Amino acid sequence: MTSAVFGLRLTTGQDIVVKVREDGGRAASCVGAQIQLARRGFPCPRPLTPAIRVGALAVHAEEFRPGGDILGSDSPDVAARYATVFAWLMAELADITVAPPVPNPRWVRWEHTDSGLWPAVQELDDRDQSAVPEYVTATADRARQRLLAADEPCVLGHADFEAQNLRWHSTDVWAVHDWDSLAWQPEAALVGAACGAFASASPPTLAPIESSAAFLAAYQDLRGRRFTSAEREVAWAASLWPAAHNARWEAVHSESRALCAVVGAQSTERLRRAGA
């Protein structure tokens, strides 16, 4: 079991959610940050307990926050709306102190020290790697080298900022979910990962390049700070790594190569912008 979610109704009539997952030491920080965000009024489910260790598992309860719709477009205008939420989220997290939630989620763990290109994930590593197109591996390698060369400080951020993890009421964000996916990476890398992934539902995708550019521009405007040229390169490199990770997953699990094809179509321009 990687994780499980249970819906419960208490004798008081309150509906709650109990989350159980394997924990390598990240859960306390993730739930701790989520508690502080909810207290600040950020639209996320409010944890009712801290993360509690039960053997190798971490367990916590949170309020049930139903409702809202997925904002499913990948247009530049919609990208800017997602960037508005991400800028708000990052501004709030900047004032929150928790232990770094490491190791990072595997799809943004380019700093790993495992042998080879990818972080060690047995369920992936045990499968036929020849199914992964060479251009996906080459793209991931070039993006990773640029990311490893970055010397910006790490900050706390949401590393699974995808359409499937947000709910909206019209133009207003109602809920941001999946706080287990907090990460400790440079700000530009976290923004870059989000600008590539924001439109993903299921299966995951990679946003159009012009929409990623719109996301990055809107984020910088809202935060009131322009990225340096090095940070812009890091952001573009980080926009590719999660997509390459997901393309590898797709290739070893199915006959589909839809995401692989998107990565192949966009990699040259994204790598150019990354200086990679």
C-alpha positions in Angstrom: 0.0 0.0 0.0 1.3 3.5 -1.0 -1.7 5.4 0.4 -5.3 5.1 1.2 -8.1 7.6 1.9 -11.2 6.8 4.0 -14.4 8.9 4.4 -16.0 8.7 7.8 -19.0 10.3 9.4 -18.6 10.9 13.1 -21.4 10.5 15.7 -21.7 14.3 15.6 -22.7 14.2 12.0 -19.4 15.7 10.8 -17.9 14.2 7.7 -14.1 13.8 7.8 -11.3 12.2 5.8 -8.7 9.9 7.2 -5.5 9.5 5.2 -3.0 6.6 5.6 0.3 6.4 3.7 3.7 4.9 3.9 6.0 7.6 5.3 9.7 8.2 4.9 9.6 11.1 7.3 7.8 13.7 5.2 4.3 13.5 6.6 4.8 15.5 9.7 6.1 18.5 7.8 3.4 18.2 5.1 0.5 18.1 7.5 2.1 20.7 9.7 2.3 23.2 6.8 -1.2 22.3 5.8 -2.4 23.1 9.3 -0.8 26.5 9.2 -2.1 27.3 5.7 -5.7 26.5 6.8 -5.3 28.8 9.8 -4.3 31.6 7.5 -7.4 31.1 5.4 -5.8 29.4 2.4 -8.4 27.2 0.7 -7.3 23.8 1.7 -8.9 21.0 3.8 -8.2 21.8 7.5 -6.3 19.0 9.3 -8.0 17.8 12.5 -4.9 16.0 13.8 -1.2 16.1 13.2 0.4 13.2 11.3 0.6 10.2 13.7 3.1 7.3 13.1 1.6 3.9 13.2 4.4 1.5 12.5 5.7 2.5 9.0 2.6 4.4 8.2 1.5 8.0 8.8 -2.1 8.7 9.6 -4.0 12.0 10.0 -7.6 13.2 9.8 -8.8 16.3 8.0 -12.1 18.0 7.3 -14.1 16.9 4.2 -14.1 19.7 1.7 -16.3 18.6 -1.1 -17.6 20.5 -4.1 -16.1 22.7 -6.8 -15.2 21.9 -10.4 -12.0 21.1 -12.2 -10.8 23.9 -14.4 -9.8 21.8 -17.4 -8.4 24.2 -20.1 -4.7 24.6 -20.9 -5.0 28.0 -22.6 -2.7 30.9 -21.6 -5.6 32.7 -19.9 -6.3 29.7 -17.7 -2.6 29.2 -17.1 -2.5 32.8 -15.6 -5.4 31.9 -13.3 -3.6 28.9 -12.0 -0.5 31.0 -11.6 -2.5 33.4 -9.4 -3.3 30.6 -7.0 0.3 29.3 -7.1 1.7 32.7 -6.3 -0.7 33.0 -3.4 0.3 29.6 -2.2 4.0 30.3 -2.4 3.7 33.6 -0.6 1.9 31.9 2.3 4.4 29.0 2.4 7.2 31.5 2.6 6.1 32.5 6.1 5.7 28.9 7.3 8.5 27.0 9.1 8.6 23.2 9.0 11.4 20.8 8.6 12.1 20.3 4.9 9.8 17.5 3.6 12.5 15.3 2.1 13.0 13.1 0.3 11.1 15.0 -2.4 8.3 13.3 -4.3 9.9 11.2 -7.0 8.6 13.3 -9.9 10.6 16.3 -8.6 13.5 14.3 -7.0 16.1 15.2 -9.6 18.7 15.8 -6.8 18.7 12.2 -5.8 21.9 10.3 -5.2 20.8 6.9 -6.5 22.8 5.4 -9.4 21.5 6.3 -12.8 19.3 9.0 -14.1 16.1 8.3 -12.3 15.4 8.1 -8.5 15.1 4.5 -7.4 11.5 3.4 -7.6 11.2 -0.4 -7.6 7.8 -0.6 -9.3 9.3 1.3 -12.2 12.8 0.0 -12.2 11.6 -3.6 -12.3 9.8 -3.1 -15.6 11.2 -3.2 -19.1 13.2 0.0 -19.6 13.6 -0.6 -23.3 10.0 0.5 -23.6 11.0 4.1 -22.7 11.8 6.1 -25.9 15.5 7.2 -26.0 14.4 10.8 -26.5 12.5 10.8 -23.2 15.6 9.6 -21.4 17.8 12.1 -23.2 15.4 15.0 -22.4 15.3 14.0 -18.7 19.1 13.8 -18.6 19.6 17.3 -20.1 17.0 18.8 -17.9 18.4 17.2 -14.8 21.9 18.4 -15.5 20.6 22.0 -15.7 18.7 21.6 -12.5 21.7 20.1 -10.7 23.8 23.1 -11.7 21.3 25.5 -10.0 22.6 27.2 -6.9 19.4 29.0 -5.7 18.2 28.2 -2.1 15.5 25.7 -1.6 12.0 26.7 -0.4 8.8 25.0 0.5 6.3 24.5 -2.4 3.6 22.3 -3.8 5.0 19.9 -6.3 1.8 18.3 -7.6 0.0 21.5 -8.7 -2.3 19.9 -11.3 -5.8 20.5 -12.4 -7.0 17.3 -10.7 -5.8 18.6 -7.3 -7.7 21.9 -7.5 -11.4 22.7 -7.4 -13.0 26.0 -8.4 -16.3 27.8 -8.0 -16.5 29.8 -11.2 -13.4 32.0 -11.2 -12.6 31.5 -7.5 -10.4 28.6 -6.3 -12.3 26.6 -3.7 -9.8 24.0 -2.7 -6.2 22.9 -3.2 -5.6 19.3 -2.4 -2.7 16.8 -2.2 -0.5 18.4 0.5 1.5 15.2 0.8 3.2 16.5 -2.3 5.0 19.4 -0.7 8.7 19.6 -1.8 11.9 21.4 -0.9 13.4 22.8 -4.1 14.4 26.3 -5.5 11.4 28.6 -6.1 12.0 28.8 -9.8 12.1 25.0 -10.1 8.8 24.6 -8.2 7.2 27.3 -10.4 8.6 25.6 -13.5 7.2 22.2 -12.5 3.8 23.8 -11.9 3.8 25.7 -15.3 4.3 22.4 -17.1 1.9 20.3 -15.1 -1.0 22.7 -14.2 -3.4 21.3 -16.8 -2.9 17.7 -15.9 -5.8 15.6 -14.8 -5.7 11.9 -15.7 -3.6 10.9 -17.6 -1.0 13.5 -17.0 0.0 15.9 -19.7 2.4 18.7 -20.5 0.9 22.2 -21.1 1.5 24.0 -24.4 4.7 26.1 -24.3 2.9 29.3 -24.7 0.7 28.5 -21.7 3.7 27.6 -19.6 5.2 31.0 -20.6 2.0 32.7 -19.6 2.1 30.9 -16.2 5.7 32.0 -15.5 5.0 35.6 -16.6 1.9 35.9 -14.4 3.6 34.3 -11.4 6.5 36.8 -11.5 4.1 39.8 -11.9 2.0 38.6 -8.9 5.1 38.0 -6.7 6.5 41.4 -7.7 9.9 40.0 -8.7 11.4 39.1 -12.0 13.4 35.9 -12.2 17.0 36.2 -13.1 18.1 34.6 -16.4 19.5 31.6 -14.4 16.1 31.2 -12.6 14.2 31.3 -15.9 16.4 28.5 -17.2 15.8 26.5 -14.1 12.1 27.0 -14.4 12.1 25.7 -18.0 14.2 22.7 -17.1 11.9 21.9 -14.2 8.9 22.1 -16.5 10.3 19.0 -18.4 11.5 16.7 -15.6 8.0 15.7 -14.2 6.7 15.3 -17.7 9.7 13.0 -18.6 9.1 11.1 -15.4 5.5 10.6 -16.2 6.3 9.7 -19.8 8.6 7.0 -18.5 5.8 5.7 -16.3 3.4 5.7 -19.3 5.9 3.8 -21.4 6.6 1.0 -19.0 3.0 0.6 -17.9 1.0 0.7 -21.2 1.1 0.8 -24.9 0.2 4.4 -25.0 2.9 6.9 -26.0 0.7 10.0 -25.8 2.7 11.9 -23.2 6.0 10.6 -24.7 4.9 12.2 -28.0 4.2 15.5 -26.3 7.5 15.5 -24.6 9.2 14.8 -27.9 7.4 17.6 -29.6 8.2 20.2 -27.0 11.6 19.1 -25.6 13.8 21.0 -28.1 12.2 24.4 -27.4 11.9 23.9 -23.6 15.5 22.7 -23.4 16.6 25.7 -25.5 14.9 28.0 -23.0 16.5 26.1 -20.2 20.0 26.6 -21.6 20.3 22.8 -21.6 
